[in-house]
């Protein structure tokens, strides 16, 4: 008499549904107020924002009627109102507000 051998079921080799290619958690950028010295403050309450692209690819930014392309590692500084909206191509628009007493903002794009 031959001993009984249990067969192990084969793994499912049918078509698989692709999952998300990239899972992003948290914001794709950080923003930091930039302190200015007393004599650097603009008289007309005009503010500026510096965008720095630390992602691994080039990006396109738009704030108001200004549009800029930034290669990986590049930065640009743009004049803005104290409250402004900016958008990176492929992302939703972002609302920013530069606090009272501040006149500059640094936005670092990480992905």
DSSP file (Angstrom, degrees, kcal/mol; ACC not computed):
  #  RESIDUE AA STRUCTURE BP1 BP2  ACC     N-H-->O    O-->H-N    N-H-->O    O-->H-N    TCO  KAPPA ALPHA  PHI   PSI    X-CA   Y-CA   Z-CA
    1    1 A X              0   0    0      0, 0.0     2,-0.3     0, 0.0     0, 0.0   0.000 360.0 360.0 360.0 135.9    0.0    0.0    0.0
    2    2 A X        -     0   0    0      1,-0.1     2,-0.1     0, 0.0     0, 0.0  -0.672 360.0-112.6 -88.9 139.7    1.3    3.5   -1.0
    3    3 A X        -     0   0    0     -2,-0.3     2,-0.3     1,-0.1    -1,-0.1  -0.390  33.8-110.5 -68.5 148.3    1.3    6.3    1.7
    4    4 A X        -     0   0    0     -2,-0.1     2,-0.5     1,-0.0    -1,-0.1  -0.625  30.3-160.1 -79.5 134.7   -1.1    9.1    1.0
    5    5 A X        -     0   0    0     -2,-0.3     2,-0.3     0, 0.0    -1,-0.0  -0.974  12.3-135.9-118.2 126.6    0.6   12.5    0.1
    6    6 A X        -     0   0    0     -2,-0.5     2,-0.4     1,-0.0    -2,-0.0  -0.640  19.4-132.1 -81.3 135.3   -1.3   15.7    0.5
    7    7 A X        -     0   0    0     -2,-0.3     2,-0.5     3,-0.0    -1,-0.0  -0.698  12.6-131.1 -87.8 137.4   -0.9   18.1   -2.4
    8    8 A X        -     0   0    0     -2,-0.4    -1,-0.0     1,-0.1     2,-0.0  -0.744  32.2-110.6 -83.1 130.1   -0.1   21.7   -1.7
    9    9 A X        -     0   0    0     -2,-0.5     2,-0.1     1,-0.1     3,-0.1  -0.340  34.6-114.0 -62.3 142.5   -2.5   24.0   -3.6
   10   10 A X        -     0   0    0      1,-0.1    -1,-0.1    -3,-0.0     3,-0.1  -0.458  33.9-100.1 -75.4 148.6   -0.8   25.9   -6.3
   11   11 A X        -     0   0    0     -2,-0.1     2,-0.4     1,-0.1    -1,-0.1  -0.364  45.8 -95.1 -65.3 147.0   -0.5   29.7   -6.0
   12   12 A X        +     0   0    0      1,-0.2    -1,-0.1    -3,-0.1    -3,-0.0  -0.511  41.8 179.3 -66.6 118.7   -3.0   31.7   -8.0
   13   13 A X        +     0   0    0     -2,-0.4    -1,-0.2    -3,-0.1     3,-0.1   0.189  40.3 119.6-106.4  15.8   -1.4   32.5  -11.3
   14   14 A X  S    S-     0   0    0      1,-0.2    -2,-0.0     0, 0.0     2,-0.0  -0.097  79.0 -61.3 -72.1 176.7   -4.4   34.4  -12.7
   15   15 A X        -     0   0    0      1,-0.1     2,-0.3     0, 0.0    -1,-0.2  -0.313  54.5-144.2 -63.0 141.4   -4.4   38.0  -13.7
   16   16 A X        -     0   0    0     -3,-0.1     2,-0.5     3,-0.0    -1,-0.1  -0.809  12.0-121.4-107.5 147.6   -3.6   40.5  -10.9
   17   17 A X        -     0   0    0     -2,-0.3     2,-0.2     1,-0.0     0, 0.0  -0.739  34.0-117.7 -84.5 130.5   -5.0   43.9  -10.4
   18   18 A X        -     0   0    0     -2,-0.5     2,-0.1     1,-0.1     3,-0.1  -0.474  26.8-146.8 -70.2 137.7   -2.3   46.5  -10.3
   19   19 A X        -     0   0    0     -2,-0.2     2,-0.1     1,-0.2    -1,-0.1  -0.315  44.2 -59.3 -88.7 179.7   -2.1   48.4   -7.0
   20   20 A X        -     0   0    0      1,-0.1    -1,-0.2    -2,-0.1     3,-0.1  -0.404  42.3-144.5 -63.5 136.1   -1.1   52.0   -6.8
   21   21 A X  S    S+     0   0    0      1,-0.2     2,-0.4    -2,-0.1    -1,-0.1   0.888  85.2  21.5 -69.2 -39.6    2.4   52.6   -8.2
   22   22 A X        -     0   0    0      2,-0.0     2,-0.7    -3,-0.0    -1,-0.2  -0.997  66.4-155.4-133.4 131.9    3.3   55.3   -5.6
   23   23 A X        -     0   0    0     -2,-0.4     2,-0.5    -3,-0.1     0, 0.0  -0.926  16.4-164.0-107.2 112.6    1.7   55.8   -2.2
   24   24 A X        -     0   0    0     -2,-0.7     2,-0.4     0, 0.0     4,-0.1  -0.839   6.2-173.8-101.2 129.7    2.2   59.4   -1.1
   25   25 A X        -     0   0    0     -2,-0.5    -2,-0.0     2,-0.1     0, 0.0  -0.975  52.1  -0.8-121.0 135.9    1.7   60.3    2.5
   26   26 A X  S    S-     0   0    0     -2,-0.4     0, 0.0     2,-0.0     0, 0.0  -0.087 104.0 -31.4  79.5 177.6    1.8   63.8    3.8
   27   27 A X        -     0   0    0      1,-0.1    -2,-0.1     2,-0.1     3,-0.0  -0.265  43.2-138.0 -69.8 154.6    2.3   67.0    1.9
   28   28 A X  S    S+     0   0    0     83,-0.1    82,-2.5    82,-0.1    83,-1.3   0.439  86.2  33.4 -89.5  -1.0    4.6   67.2   -1.2
   29   29 A X  E     -A  109   0A   0     80,-0.2     2,-0.3    81,-0.2    80,-0.2  -0.957  65.1-144.5-147.4 164.0    6.1   70.5    0.0
   30   30 A X  E     -A  108   0A   0     78,-2.1    78,-3.0    -2,-0.3     2,-0.4  -0.957  13.9-153.7-126.2 149.3    7.1   72.4    3.1
   31   31 A X  E     -A  107   0A   0     -2,-0.3     2,-0.4    76,-0.2    76,-0.2  -0.979  10.4-176.7-128.0 143.0    6.8   76.1    3.7
   32   32 A X  E     -A  106   0A   0     74,-2.7    74,-3.1    -2,-0.4     2,-0.1  -0.999  26.3-123.1-137.1 131.0    8.9   78.3    6.0
   33   33 A X  E     -A  105   0A   0     -2,-0.4     2,-0.6    72,-0.2    72,-0.3  -0.490  26.4-138.7 -69.1 145.9    8.6   82.0    6.8
   34   34 A X  E     -A  104   0A   0     70,-2.4    69,-0.6    -2,-0.1    70,-0.5  -0.937  11.8-134.8-110.0 122.4   11.9   83.9    6.1
   35   35 A X        -     0   0    0     -2,-0.6     2,-0.3    67,-0.1    67,-0.1  -0.569  20.8-159.0 -76.1 134.5   12.9   86.5    8.6
   36   36 A X        -     0   0    0     -2,-0.3     2,-0.1    68,-0.0     5,-0.1  -0.850  20.8-109.5-112.1 150.6   14.1   89.8    7.2
   37   37 A X    >>  -     0   0    0     -2,-0.3     3,-2.1     1,-0.1     4,-0.6  -0.404  39.2-102.5 -72.1 156.5   16.2   92.4    8.8
   38   38 A X  G >4 S+     0   0    0      1,-0.3     3,-0.8     2,-0.2    -1,-0.1   0.831 121.0  49.0 -49.9 -42.1   14.5   95.7    9.7
   39   39 A X  G 34 S+     0   0    0      1,-0.2    -1,-0.3     3,-0.0    -2,-0.0   0.531 102.7  64.1 -81.3  -4.4   15.9   97.6    6.8
   40   40 A X  G <4 S+     0   0    0     -3,-2.1    -1,-0.2     2,-0.1    -2,-0.2   0.599  73.0 113.0 -90.5 -12.0   14.9   94.9    4.3
   41   41 A X  S << S-     0   0    0     -3,-0.8     2,-0.1    -4,-0.6     6,-0.1  -0.403  71.4-120.7 -67.3 129.6   11.2   95.3    4.8
   42   42 A X    >   -     0   0    0      4,-0.4     3,-0.9    -2,-0.2    -1,-0.1  -0.426   9.4-138.2 -70.9 144.5    9.4   96.6    1.8
   43   43 A X  T 3  S+     0   0    0      1,-0.2    -1,-0.1    -2,-0.1    -2,-0.1   0.780  99.4  53.2 -72.3 -27.7    7.5   99.9    2.2
   44   44 A X  T 3  S-     0   0    0      2,-0.1    -1,-0.2     1,-0.0     3,-0.1   0.204 112.4-110.5 -97.8  16.8    4.5   98.8    0.2
   45   45 A X    <   +     0   0    0     -3,-0.9     2,-0.2     1,-0.2    37,-0.2   0.651  64.0 157.2  64.2  16.6    3.8   95.5    2.0
   46   46 A X        -     0   0    0     35,-0.1    -4,-0.4    36,-0.0    -1,-0.2  -0.536  23.2-162.0 -72.0 138.2    4.9   93.6   -1.0
   47   47 A X  E     -B   80   0A   0     33,-1.9    33,-2.4    -2,-0.2     2,-0.3  -0.677   6.1-146.6-115.5 169.9    6.0   90.0   -0.2
   48   48 A X  E     -Bc  79 104A   0     55,-1.8    57,-1.8    31,-0.3     2,-0.4  -0.978   1.7-155.9-137.5 153.2    8.1   87.4   -2.0
   49   49 A X  E     -Bc  78 105A   0     29,-2.6    29,-2.8    -2,-0.3     2,-0.6  -0.995   6.0-153.9-128.7 134.5    8.1   83.7   -2.2
   50   50 A X  E     -Bc  77 106A   0     55,-2.9    57,-3.3    -2,-0.4     2,-0.5  -0.943   9.0-159.3-108.7 121.6   11.1   81.5   -3.1
   51   51 A X  E     -Bc  76 107A   0     25,-2.8    25,-2.0    -2,-0.6     2,-0.5  -0.870   6.8-169.6 -98.6 130.5   10.3   78.1   -4.6
   52   52 A X  E     -Bc  75 108A   0     55,-2.7    57,-3.0    -2,-0.5     2,-0.9  -0.988  13.2-146.5-122.5 125.7   13.0   75.5   -4.4
   53   53 A X  E     + c   0 109A   0     21,-2.9    20,-3.0    -2,-0.5    21,-0.2  -0.797  29.5 160.4 -95.5 102.3   12.7   72.2   -6.3
   54   54 A X        +     0   0    0     55,-2.8    56,-0.2    -2,-0.9    -1,-0.1   0.242  43.4 109.0-102.1  11.1   14.2   69.4   -4.3
   55   55 A X  S    S-     0   0    0     54,-0.3    18,-0.2     2,-0.2    56,-0.2  -0.249  83.0-111.0 -76.8 175.5   12.3   66.7   -6.3
   56   56 A X  S    S+     0   0    0     54,-0.2     2,-0.3    16,-0.1    16,-0.1   0.307  93.4  49.1 -91.7   9.6   14.1   64.4   -8.7
   57   57 A X  S    S-     0   0    0     14,-0.1    -2,-0.2    13,-0.0    16,-0.2  -0.929  90.5 -88.6-143.5 165.2   12.5   66.0  -11.8
   58   58 A X        -     0   0    0     -2,-0.3     2,-0.3    13,-0.1    13,-0.3  -0.428  44.2-166.5 -72.0 151.6   11.7   69.2  -13.4
   59   59 A X  E     -D   70   0B   0     11,-2.8    11,-2.8    -2,-0.1     2,-0.4  -0.906  18.3-133.9-135.8 163.0    8.4   71.0  -12.5
   60   60 A X  E     -D   69   0B   0     -2,-0.3    29,-2.6     9,-0.2     2,-0.3  -0.988  23.7-167.6-119.6 130.0    6.2   73.8  -13.7
   61   61 A X  E     -DE  68  88B   0      7,-3.4     7,-2.3    -2,-0.4     2,-0.4  -0.851   6.0-169.7-115.8 150.2    4.8   76.3  -11.2
   62   62 A X  E     +DE  67  87B   0     25,-2.2    25,-2.6    -2,-0.3     2,-0.4  -0.983  10.6 169.3-140.5 130.5    2.2   79.0  -11.5
   63   63 A X  E >  S-DE  66  86B   0      3,-2.4     3,-2.3    -2,-0.4    23,-0.2  -0.958  70.3 -42.1-137.5 120.2    1.3   81.8   -9.2
   64   64 A X  T 3  S-     0   0    0     21,-0.7    16,-0.0    -2,-0.4    20,-0.0  -0.438 124.3 -25.2  59.3-129.1   -1.1   84.4  -10.4
   65   65 A X  T 3  S+     0   0    0     -2,-0.2     2,-0.5    -3,-0.1    -1,-0.3   0.272 118.2 101.7 -96.6  11.1   -0.1   85.2  -14.0
   66   66 A X  E <   -D   63   0B   0     -3,-2.3    -3,-2.4     2,-0.0     2,-0.4  -0.822  48.5-176.5 -98.7 131.6    3.5   84.1  -13.4
   67   67 A X  E     +D   62   0B   0     -2,-0.5     2,-0.4    -5,-0.2    -5,-0.2  -0.989   2.8 178.2-128.1 138.0    4.7   80.7  -14.7
   68   68 A X  E     -D   61   0B   0     -7,-2.3    -7,-3.4    -2,-0.4     2,-0.5  -0.994  21.1-146.0-138.4 143.6    8.1   79.2  -14.1
   69   69 A X  E     -D   60   0B   0     -2,-0.4     2,-0.5    -9,-0.2    -9,-0.2  -0.932  20.1-166.9-104.4 132.4    9.8   75.9  -15.0
   70   70 A X  E     -D   59   0B   0    -11,-2.8   -11,-2.8    -2,-0.5     3,-0.1  -0.980  10.2-145.9-124.1 123.8   12.3   74.7  -12.4
   71   71 A X    >   -     0   0    0     -2,-0.5     3,-2.2   -13,-0.3   -18,-0.3  -0.370  50.3 -69.7 -73.8 164.3   14.8   71.9  -13.1
   72   72 A X  T 3  S+     0   0    0      1,-0.3   -18,-0.2   -16,-0.1    -1,-0.2  -0.350 125.2  17.1 -55.8 131.0   15.6   69.6  -10.2
   73   73 A X  T 3  S+     0   0    0    -20,-3.0    -1,-0.3     1,-0.3     2,-0.1   0.331  99.6 122.7  88.1  -7.0   17.7   71.5   -7.6
   74   74 A X    <   -     0   0    0     -3,-2.2   -21,-2.9   -21,-0.2     2,-0.3  -0.471  41.6-161.0 -89.1 160.5   16.7   75.0   -9.0
   75   75 A X  E     -B   52   0A   0    -23,-0.2     2,-0.3    -2,-0.1   -23,-0.2  -0.937   6.1-173.0-133.6 157.2   15.1   77.9   -7.1
   76   76 A X  E     -B   51   0A   0    -25,-2.0   -25,-2.8    -2,-0.3     2,-0.4  -0.985  13.8-144.9-148.0 147.7   13.2   81.0   -8.2
   77   77 A X  E     -B   50   0A   0     -2,-0.3     2,-0.3   -27,-0.2   -27,-0.2  -0.958  20.0-176.9-116.5 131.6   11.9   84.0   -6.2
   78   78 A X  E     -B   49   0A   0    -29,-2.8   -29,-2.6    -2,-0.4     2,-0.3  -0.949  28.7-115.0-127.9 145.1    8.6   85.7   -7.2
   79   79 A X  E     +B   48   0A   0     -2,-0.3     2,-0.3   -31,-0.2   -31,-0.3  -0.605  44.5 168.8 -75.4 139.7    6.8   88.8   -5.9
   80   80 A X  E     -B   47   0A   0    -33,-2.4   -33,-1.9    -2,-0.3     2,-0.1  -0.937  35.9-103.9-143.4 164.8    3.4   87.9   -4.3
   81   81 A X        -     0   0    0     -2,-0.3    17,-0.1     2,-0.2   -35,-0.1  -0.412  48.4 -96.9 -79.8 167.9    0.6   89.4   -2.3
   82   82 A X  S    S+     0   0    0    -37,-0.2    16,-3.4     1,-0.2     2,-0.5   0.844 119.2  37.8 -58.7 -34.6    0.4   88.5    1.4
   83   83 A X  E    S+ F   0  97B   0     14,-0.2     2,-0.3     2,-0.0    14,-0.2  -0.984  83.0 155.0-117.4 128.3   -2.2   85.9    0.5
   84   84 A X  E     - F   0  96B   0     12,-2.3    12,-2.9    -2,-0.5     2,-0.4  -0.952  35.8-131.4-149.0 164.7   -1.7   84.0   -2.8
   85   85 A X  E     - F   0  95B   0     -2,-0.3   -21,-0.7    10,-0.2     2,-0.3  -0.967  24.7-179.6-120.4 136.1   -2.5   80.8   -4.6
   86   86 A X  E     -EF  63  94B   0      8,-2.5     8,-3.4    -2,-0.4     2,-0.4  -0.936   6.7-162.8-133.0 159.3    0.1   78.7   -6.4
   87   87 A X  E     -E   62   0B   0    -25,-2.6   -25,-2.2    -2,-0.3     2,-0.4  -0.998  11.5-150.2-145.5 137.7   -0.1   75.5   -8.3
   88   88 A X  E >   -E   61   0B   0      4,-0.4     3,-2.4    -2,-0.4   -27,-0.2  -0.902  45.0 -95.8-102.6 136.0    2.4   72.9   -9.5
   89   89 A X  T 3  S+     0   0    0    -29,-2.6   -29,-0.2    -2,-0.4     3,-0.1  -0.241 112.8  20.6 -52.5 130.4    1.5   71.1  -12.7
   90   90 A X  T 3  S+     0   0    0      1,-0.3     2,-0.3    -3,-0.0    -1,-0.3   0.430 112.9  87.8  89.2  -0.2   -0.3   67.9  -11.9
   91   91 A X  S <  S-     0   0    0     -3,-2.4    -1,-0.3     1,-0.0     2,-0.1  -0.837  82.7 -95.8-126.6 164.0   -1.2   69.0   -8.4
   92   92 A X        -     0   0    0     -2,-0.3    -4,-0.4     1,-0.1    -6,-0.1  -0.410  52.4 -88.7 -74.6 156.3   -4.1   70.8   -6.8
   93   93 A X        -     0   0    0     -6,-0.1     2,-0.4    -2,-0.1    -6,-0.2  -0.350  41.2-144.6 -64.4 145.2   -3.9   74.6   -6.1
   94   94 A X  E     -F   86   0B   0     -8,-3.4    -8,-2.5    -3,-0.1     2,-0.5  -0.951   1.1-144.7-117.4 131.5   -2.4   75.6   -2.8
   95   95 A X  E     -F   85   0B   0     -2,-0.4     2,-0.3   -10,-0.2   -10,-0.2  -0.828  22.4-177.3 -94.9 130.3   -3.5   78.6   -0.7
   96   96 A X  E     -F   84   0B   0    -12,-2.9   -12,-2.3    -2,-0.5     2,-0.4  -0.946  12.5-166.3-127.6 149.3   -0.7   80.4    1.2
   97   97 A X  E     -F   83   0B   0     -2,-0.3     2,-0.6   -14,-0.2   -14,-0.2  -0.989  15.5-143.0-135.8 126.2   -0.7   83.3    3.6
   98   98 A X        -     0   0    0    -16,-3.4     3,-0.1    -2,-0.4     7,-0.1  -0.797  34.0-119.3 -89.0 122.4    2.4   85.2    4.7
   99   99 A X    >   -     0   0    0     -2,-0.6     3,-2.2     1,-0.1    -1,-0.1  -0.083  32.9 -84.0 -64.1 157.4    1.9   86.1    8.3
  100  100 A X  T 3  S+     0   0    0      1,-0.3    -1,-0.1     3,-0.0     3,-0.1  -0.366 119.4  25.0 -58.6 135.4    1.8   89.6    9.7
  101  101 A X  T 3  S+     0   0    0      1,-0.3     2,-0.3    -3,-0.1    -1,-0.3   0.222 105.5  97.1  89.8 -15.1    5.3   90.8   10.3
  102  102 A X    <   +     0   0    0     -3,-2.2    -1,-0.3     1,-0.1   -67,-0.1  -0.791  43.1 177.5-103.3 151.5    6.8   88.4    7.7
  103  103 A X        +     0   0    0    -69,-0.6   -55,-1.8    -2,-0.3     2,-0.3   0.356  62.5  47.7-131.8   1.0    7.5   89.5    4.2
  104  104 A X  E     -Ac  34  48A   0    -70,-0.5   -70,-2.4   -57,-0.2     2,-0.4  -0.994  55.7-165.5-147.2 150.8    9.0   86.4    2.6
  105  105 A X  E     -Ac  33  49A   0    -57,-1.8   -55,-2.9    -2,-0.3     2,-0.5  -0.995  10.5-149.0-137.8 141.5    8.2   82.7    2.4
  106  106 A X  E     -Ac  32  50A   0    -74,-3.1   -74,-2.7    -2,-0.4     2,-0.5  -0.956  11.7-168.2-109.9 125.4   10.3   79.7    1.3
  107  107 A X  E     -Ac  31  51A   0    -57,-3.3   -55,-2.7    -2,-0.5     2,-0.6  -0.972   3.8-164.1-115.7 119.4    8.4   76.8   -0.3
  108  108 A X  E     -Ac  30  52A   0    -78,-3.0   -78,-2.1    -2,-0.5     2,-0.6  -0.909   6.2-153.7-107.8 115.4   10.5   73.6   -0.7
  109  109 A X  E     +Ac  29  53A   0    -57,-3.0   -55,-2.8    -2,-0.6   -54,-0.3  -0.790  16.9 175.1 -91.8 122.1    9.0   71.0   -3.1
  110  110 A X              0   0    0    -82,-2.5   -81,-0.2    -2,-0.6   -54,-0.2   0.689 360.0 360.0-103.9 -23.0   10.1   67.5   -2.2
  111  111 A X              0   0    0    -83,-1.3   -82,-0.1   -56,-0.2   -83,-0.1   0.326 360.0 360.0-154.2 360.0    8.2   65.3   -4.6
